[in-house]
């Protein structure tokens, strides 16, 4: 039997969700199954390609809802969980009890751990560290921007590797290790440690580039990385560089999309008055109330910049 787990790729919470759901399903549902993994990314075109759901059981975690009849399990915690009203209605009509959503959770890993304990009596005490850190990372519960950017904890070093490594092979290695090993043991793996060292040099360079490219006007940071070839960066760098800010808006490009990222400062002194997921949904994106993103087609830099400019003005108001 094959169980395919589709997870939010290049995301600590996505990896943690994939690891935790695997432990649960191995213990309670499919003890003899082979588990295979597919990373999913938010794009401007089709999210769910034909042939993705080829397992005997198919699981989606920390990602949008799919109406495909072969989807067996689904767990998500995003406000923007559905691609369309029709998808939301499809979810509401589901009676399997295996497709679950709760945006009140900071992390999908914690959501899964809570649900499977309450409904199925499954606990994994050895994964408590993973669950705790998924909540910290996805909920931005760091004590300061300095701590988030300097990344001294093993979980934060793993976050850099998961977010920054190319392809999905390294992330899937980490998912398999997360099921049995402590985070400090995982980052000590020679291959993973070497990737961290490489990416940390890039991280330091990104801090310098964002410092030079960024500006802050009326509490809103803006920077455009489209011409720098930077696909991803530590999302707390802007608040480390501009600590008096409330929001950040940025434009970047990758091999499969042009992206507008919108975030809020976890350490802001003033109450936040904008729901960023709702703003991003107007442009076809989504996320959480405090962080969101919009995916545009490859090369649509002008369109992304126009959207970013409009969002900047809205957040300044």
C-alpha positions in Angstrom: 0.0 0.0 0.0 1.2 3.5 -0.9 0.2 6.6 1.2 1.1 9.8 -0.5 1.5 12.8 1.8 1.3 16.2 0.1 2.6 19.0 2.2 3.4 22.7 2.0 7.0 22.6 0.7 9.9 24.7 2.1 8.0 25.4 5.3 8.9 24.2 8.8 5.2 23.8 9.7 4.6 21.9 6.4 7.4 19.5 7.1 6.3 19.1 10.7 2.8 18.4 9.7 4.0 15.8 7.2 6.1 14.1 9.9 3.4 14.1 12.5 0.6 12.9 10.2 2.9 10.0 9.1 3.4 8.9 12.7 -0.3 8.9 13.3 -1.3 7.1 10.2 1.4 4.5 10.6 0.2 3.8 14.1 -3.6 4.0 13.7 -4.4 3.3 10.0 -1.8 2.0 7.7 0.9 0.2 9.7 2.3 -1.7 6.7 2.1 1.2 4.1 5.0 2.9 2.3 4.8 6.7 2.8 5.9 8.9 -0.1 6.0 12.7 -0.1 5.2 15.5 -2.5 5.9 19.1 -1.8 3.3 21.7 -2.9 3.9 25.4 -3.6 1.5 28.3 -4.1 1.5 29.3 -7.7 -0.6 31.5 -10.0 -1.6 28.6 -12.2 -3.0 25.1 -11.3 -2.1 24.0 -7.8 -3.2 20.4 -8.1 -2.0 18.8 -11.2 -3.5 15.6 -12.6 -1.8 12.5 -11.2 -0.9 14.0 -7.8 -3.3 11.8 -6.0 -2.0 8.4 -7.1 -1.6 6.8 -3.7 -3.9 4.2 -2.2 -4.5 6.9 0.4 -3.7 10.6 -0.3 -3.2 13.2 2.5 -2.9 17.0 2.2 -1.5 18.9 5.2 -0.9 22.7 5.6 -2.2 23.5 2.1 -5.3 24.4 0.3 -8.3 22.1 -0.1 -8.6 19.9 -3.1 -11.9 18.4 -4.3 -10.3 15.4 -6.0 -12.2 12.2 -5.0 -8.9 10.4 -4.2 -8.1 12.8 -1.3 -8.5 10.8 1.9 -7.3 13.2 4.6 -6.9 17.0 4.7 -5.7 19.2 7.5 -5.3 23.0 7.3 -5.2 26.1 9.5 -5.2 28.9 7.0 -8.0 31.5 6.6 -7.6 31.2 2.9 -8.0 27.5 2.7 -10.2 27.3 -0.5 -9.5 28.2 -4.1 -13.2 29.0 -4.7 -16.6 29.1 -3.1 -17.4 25.8 -4.8 -14.4 24.2 -3.0 -15.6 25.6 0.3 -19.1 24.1 -0.3 -17.5 20.8 -1.3 -15.7 20.7 2.1 -18.9 21.6 4.0 -20.7 18.7 2.4 -17.9 16.2 3.3 -19.1 13.5 5.8 -15.8 11.5 6.1 -14.6 13.2 9.3 -11.1 13.2 7.8 -11.1 16.6 6.3 -10.5 19.3 8.9 -9.9 23.0 9.1 -9.3 25.3 12.1 -7.8 28.8 11.4 -7.5 29.4 15.2 -4.4 27.3 15.4 -1.1 29.0 14.8 0.4 25.9 13.2 -1.0 23.0 11.3 1.3 20.6 13.2 -0.3 21.6 16.5 -3.8 21.3 14.9 -3.1 17.8 13.7 -1.6 16.8 17.1 -4.7 18.1 18.9 -7.2 16.5 16.6 -5.7 13.0 16.5 -5.4 13.0 20.3 -9.0 14.1 20.8 -10.6 12.0 18.1 -8.3 9.0 17.8 -6.5 8.8 21.1 -3.1 9.1 19.5 -0.2 10.8 21.2 3.5 11.0 20.4 5.3 12.4 23.4 8.7 12.2 21.6 7.3 14.7 19.0 6.3 17.4 21.5 9.5 19.4 20.7 8.5 19.4 17.1 4.9 20.5 17.8 6.2 23.3 20.1 8.6 24.6 17.6 6.1 24.5 14.7 3.9 26.8 16.8 6.8 29.1 17.5 8.0 29.2 13.9 4.6 29.5 12.2 3.2 31.8 14.9 6.3 34.0 14.9 6.5 33.6 18.7 10.2 34.4 18.9 11.3 36.6 21.8 12.7 39.2 19.5 13.6 40.0 15.9 17.2 39.5 16.8 16.6 36.0 18.0 14.6 35.2 14.8 17.3 36.5 12.5 20.4 35.1 14.4 18.8 31.6 14.5 20.8 30.0 17.3 18.2 27.2 18.1 18.4 23.9 16.2 14.8 24.4 15.0 15.6 27.8 13.5 18.6 26.4 11.7 16.4 23.7 10.3 13.9 26.4 9.2 16.7 28.1 7.2 17.5 24.8 5.5 13.9 23.9 4.8 13.0 27.3 3.4 16.2 27.8 1.5 17.3 24.5 0.0 16.6 23.8 -3.7 14.2 21.1 -4.6 12.4 18.8 -2.2 14.9 16.1 -1.6 16.5 17.7 1.5 13.1 18.7 2.9 11.8 15.1 2.6 14.9 13.8 4.3 14.2 16.1 7.2 10.5 15.0 7.3 11.6 11.4 7.6 14.1 12.3 10.4 11.6 14.4 12.2 9.5 11.3 12.8 12.1 9.8 15.1 14.9 12.2 16.0 15.4 15.3 18.1 15.9 18.6 16.2 19.4 19.0 17.4 20.3 15.5 16.1 18.7 16.4 12.7 20.7 19.6 12.2 23.9 17.7 13.2 23.5 15.3 10.2 26.5 16.1 8.1 24.6 16.7 4.9 22.0 18.9 6.6 24.7 20.8 8.6 26.7 21.5 5.4 23.5 22.9 3.7 22.9 25.1 6.7 26.4 26.5 6.6 26.0 27.3 2.8 22.6 28.9 3.3 23.7 30.9 6.3 26.2 32.7 4.2 23.4 33.6 1.8 21.3 34.7 4.8 23.9 37.2 5.9 24.1 38.5 2.3 20.3 38.8 2.2 20.4 41.0 5.3 22.8 43.4 3.6 20.7 43.5 0.4 17.4 44.1 2.2 19.1 46.8 4.3 20.2 48.6 1.1 17.0 48.0 -0.9 14.5 48.6 1.9 12.8 51.7 3.2 10.2 52.4 5.8 7.4 55.0 5.4 4.7 55.5 7.9 5.3 52.1 9.5 5.4 50.1 6.2 8.6 48.6 5.0 9.0 48.0 1.3 11.7 46.3 -0.8 11.9 44.9 -4.2 14.1 41.8 -4.8 13.0 41.1 -8.3 16.3 42.2 -9.8 18.5 40.5 -7.2 17.6 36.8 -8.0 16.7 36.1 -4.4 14.0 33.5 -4.2 13.5 33.5 -0.4 14.7 35.2 2.7 14.1 35.1 6.5 10.8 37.0 6.8 12.0 38.6 10.1 15.0 40.5 8.6 12.8 43.5 7.8 11.8 43.9 11.4 15.4 43.4 12.6 16.5 46.2 10.3 13.4 48.5 10.9 12.2 47.7 14.4 9.7 50.6 14.5 7.7 49.2 11.6 4.2 47.6 11.6 4.1 46.0 8.2 6.3 44.8 5.4 5.5 44.5 1.6 8.0 42.9 -0.8 8.3 41.7 -4.4 10.4 38.7 -5.3 10.7 36.2 -8.1 11.4 32.4 -8.3 11.6 29.7 -10.8 7.8 29.2 -10.8 6.2 32.5 -9.8 6.5 36.2 -9.1 5.5 36.9 -5.5 4.2 39.7 -3.3 4.8 39.0 0.4 2.8 40.9 3.0 3.6 40.6 6.7 3.2 42.2 10.1 5.7 42.9 12.8 5.3 40.4 15.7 6.9 42.9 18.1 4.9 45.9 17.0 3.9 48.3 19.8 0.6 49.5 18.2 -2.5 47.2 17.6 -2.6 45.9 14.0 -5.7 47.0 12.2 -5.5 45.1 8.9 -6.3 41.5 8.0 -3.5 40.6 5.6 -5.1 37.4 4.4 -8.2 39.3 3.4 -6.2 41.9 1.6 -4.2 39.3 -0.3 -7.4 37.4 -1.2 -8.5 40.4 -3.3 -5.5 39.7 -5.6 -6.0 35.9 -5.7 -3.7 35.2 -2.8 -4.3 34.5 0.9 -2.7 33.4 4.2 -3.3 34.3 7.8 -4.6 37.6 9.3 -1.0 38.6 10.2 0.9 37.3 7.1 -0.1 36.6 3.5 1.2 36.4 0.0 0.1 36.6 -3.6 1.4 34.5 -6.5 1.7 36.0 -10.0 2.9 34.2 -13.1 6.6 34.1 -14.0 7.6 37.4 -15.5 4.6 39.3 -14.2 6.8 41.7 -12.2 5.0 44.8 -13.3 1.6 43.4 -12.2 3.2 42.3 -8.9 4.7 45.8 -8.3 1.4 47.5 -9.0 -0.3 45.3 -6.4 2.4 45.8 -3.9 2.2 49.6 -4.4 -1.6 49.5 -3.8 -1.2 47.4 -0.6 1.5 49.7 0.7 -0.8 52.6 0.5 -3.6 50.7 2.1 -1.4 49.7 5.0 -0.1 53.2 5.5 -3.6 54.5 6.0 
